[in-house]
Amino acid sequence: MEKQSRNSEATPFPILQGTLPFDRSHLPTEVLAGLTFACLAIPEVMGYTKIAGTPVITGLYTILIPMALFALFGSSRHLVVGADSATAAITASALAGMAVSGSSEYLALASLLALMAALLLIGARIIGLGFLADFLSRTVLVGFLTGVGIQVAIGEIPGLLGLMASGHGTLAKLNDVFLNITHINWPTVLVSAAVLGVVIGCTRLSHKIPGPLIAIVGVILCSWAFSLDSVGITLLGAVPGGLPSISIPDVQWNWPLFKQLLPTALSIFIVILAQSAATSRAYAARYDEKFSENTDLIGLGLANFGAAFTGTFVVNGSPTKTEMVASAGGRSQLAQLTTVAIVLLVIVFLTKPLAYLPTAALSAIVFLIGLKLIDLRGLATIYRQARSEFWVAAATAAVVVLVGVEQGIIFAMALSLVDHTRRGYRPKNSVIVKSETGGWHSKGLAAPNQFEPGLVIYRFSHGMYYANVQRLTDEVTSIAQDPDNKPEWFCIDASAIDEVDFTAGYTLCSMAKFLDDNGIRLVFSLVEPDVKAELNRFGVTDLVGETAFFETGSSLLDAFHMRQNAP
């Protein structure tokens, strides 16, 4: 996120970019959007705590200080920052063997991860590492989130059935369900089914109906009225109310702990970069608005500082939450600030009824969250349009499900880098020849491959670097040594070359000598100034001479036609 996108001049310490300028006539719509979002988000973030393994109240805390900080210091008018299933799953995966889920030690470690993510985000803004967001392609992101969705949904099956699952990992939990299938608690199943039915039914009627909130309120009332715990249904129990205390995560501050958590923090950092940047860009483009990716980095960093110091877990820019607010009519961060105010009232006055909430109801909410992340339509589109990339997405999803979320994000980044390297390693080079009408067009390297008798115009379609120079050497040598079509001039069309590294420069020098030994002159056309400077630095220009560079195709042809007078 280093470069600015559609950005105006940034102030030294920008504030309220996501709110100002504000249209007073739109105030009622913004407030209503914030109220609607609160109704949808409150049960959802409570569900995220089951994924993250933290107390229920921490889900509400993610909407309090963190969301307010981004609303004040971020630049996007639409991006909603709060608890997210992907980063919650990464947190749980990393901390599973370090502390007991839900314990104070576990929560302190989760807050420490938020603090580390915040430092990485601020550091990315300072030293310009925002480009790392681009190393999660759309393909691997679809696969990654699908894998997270499968893992989250399967992980809630024991809770839906009223079973205890002691195993860690997707396969272990499925095995626990299979071994304990005879111990299903049927009253719990009825509660789960009722919640699922209400949420799905409301969604089909209208996405604006807060189905999760209706289901949660309804099941709490039933639990209170009919004492559901008396039939073996597990209830949430007392939920502490009140504002979060401001404190530093209570952990042993030492290097071994930081070293152990650093890979997880980096994974979280990359997911935040990728999801938040993509969402901000999409909504700024939709509404033709300006935003600063650099300012958003600061806002995301401050939001995670807020999470760390208020005893909750990592927050992230959420595409689903952003769409919730946008579809409700929200057009600025004022809607999110309204949500913050509503959640504040809930935390202070309305946490006692949560004690009657069946844990199966939360499992049902989280199960649906997981299902929404499984992007079968996106996978099908990738399969139809880019078969090789589909297998990349499928492999990413498989690693997340079978190995772990943290390993999945690292695998996804590695696959993206491999895919990028593969494209640069095997560029689709061509030669420029005359068409039947006398124009110019490109074709494969096979003969006939001369533009005019004696002249080859070879177009290299990628930056020249150490991984693809062998391909360059092989193709140039093959064309130059063709006994039936030996050229006099070999022109490299450099219009697609944006850089030449040291290895490529050395190779071009060797190639110039090889061609010269075979009576062939090496020349260049359409060389960018930066690339020309690199050729100068590596000694290529000294070998071929300044007269070997042509700014246009016509000047190349004129010089070739007068070659008998050329030096």
Buried (B, 14 or more C-beta within 10 A) or exposed (E): BBEBBEBEEBEEEBBBBBBEEBEEEBEEBBBBBBBBBBBBBBBBBBBBBBBBBBBBBBBBBBBBBBBBBBBBBBBBBBBBBBBBBBBBBBBBBBBBEEBEBBEEBBBBBBBBBBBBBBBBBBBBBEEEBBEBBBBBBBBBBBBBBBBBBBBBBBBBBBBBBBBEBEBBBBEEBBEBBEEBEEEBBEBBBBBBEBBBEBBBEBBEEEBBBBBBBBBBBBBBEBBBEEEBBEEEBBBBEEBEBEEBEEEEBBBEEEEEBEEEBBBBBBBBBBBBBBBBBBBBBBBBEEEEBBBBBBBBBBBBBBBBBBBBBBBBBBBBBBBBBBBBBBEBBBBBBBBBBBBBBBBBEBBEEBBEBBBBBBBBBBBBBBBBBBBBBBBEEBBEEBBEEEEEBBBBBBBBBBBBBBBBBBBBBBBBBBBBEEBEEEEBBEBEBBBBBEEEEEEEEBEEBEEEBBBBEBBBBBBBBBBBBEBBBEBBBEBBBEBBEBEEBBBBBBBBBBBBBEEBBEBBBBBBBEBBEBBEEEEBBBBBBBBBEEBBEBBEEBEBBEBBEEEBBBEEBEEBBEBBEEEEEEE
